[in-house]
Amino acid sequence: MPPRPRWWHMLQAAKNEARLAVDLYNRQGNERQLEAFLVHMAMAWLKLMQAHTQRTGGDLFIRDKSGRRVRHEDGDWRYKASNQLLKEHFADNDARKVNIEFFTGLRNRVEHRHENNIAALVAGRTQAHLLNFERTLVEWFGADEALASELRFPLFVSSITQDAVAAVKRVRSHVPVAVLEWIQDFDATIEPSIAEDQAFDFRIYLIPHKGPKTEADAAMTYVNAGDLTDEQNAVVDQVRTIIREKQVPVADLGNLRPAQVVTKVAEAIARPFTMHMHTQSWRFFKARPPSGAADKAATRADFCRWNPAFEQYVYTEAWVSFLVRKLSDEATYDAVAAYDPSTSSGGA
């Protein structure tokens, strides 16, 4: 049998890193699981992209202007960094790319003392991170290389008990403010369609199956919303509404009218904040779609939501806090004030 190509060995290394990441994340206790998962998944993604680059005839090396490979001071060749390979393999609007970028940034902000709280806060994105790796692995190298048959859905209790909502609130209250602000700022830079994509943040509803079990039944069955009938989707939408109304009190949403936002922000910052400035702000930070948009509900849920009963947008206390923090910076204030939606792309 001829020797395996180099890319194959790199692919196996990528899979081994992903296996180790999952093992460390699912181990019992609270000892730095998130940090271990992120470190080894970063290596898994890097090696996966390197294997794909090699297999498809791409270039892994840093080169100078003349096209020659560049060496480190110790004499080894310089390889392209993960962020450069990411740009080469994924489009900017690919939710997988945004998910990887999120964890690249978060990895540098994980505080060991609060890591378990942070892990709970980003659990959906962590699950998406692994699912994206599996999806990409299969897309690039085929189903024979998949990890799905080796990994098991972990047994857990923390997120499905009746006290889950209160527990999540307690967890969030212990996350360092700097980390919460960084996550908020990151989310403010991405399009709502990306934020809602399961490849960025994996969210599911668990509904206990009642009735006779058939031979085809598994303990857990994943159903794609796109495969449901209109009637079934209507039921899911109803469940989503029930869960949202039950778990997110109106007080948490803030329910502020634009004028109330203007008053609160104007009292908290040193420079003028008018209704025009508020309009500039939601345009700049893309808190809601523009007037006349077909989908009025495509908002950043942490900041704004569409109230169909009164046909108006309402805002949250989180939006007020965000504006106070961002607009207290003179450069950001000036950028928002000068923002022209016809020529600019906004920011955070």
Buried (B, 14 or more C-beta within 10 A) or exposed (E): EEEEEEBBBBBBBBBBBBBBBBBBBBEEEEEBBBBBBBBBBBBBBBBBBBBBBBBEEBEBEBEEEEEEEEEEEEEEEEBBEBEEBBEEBBEEEBBBBBBBBBBBEBBEEBEEEBBBBBBBBBBBBBBBBBBBBBBBBBEBBEEEBBBEEEBEEEEEEEEEEEEEBEEBEEBEEEBBEEBBBBBBBBBBBBBBEBBEBBBBBBEEEEEEEEEEEEEEEEEEEEEEEEEEEEEEEEEBEEEEEEEEEEEEEEEEBBBBBBEBBBBBBBEBBEEEBEEEBBBBBBBBBBBBBEEEEEEBBBBBBBBBBBEEEEEEBBBBBBBBBBBBBBBBEEEBBEBBBEBEEEEEEBBB
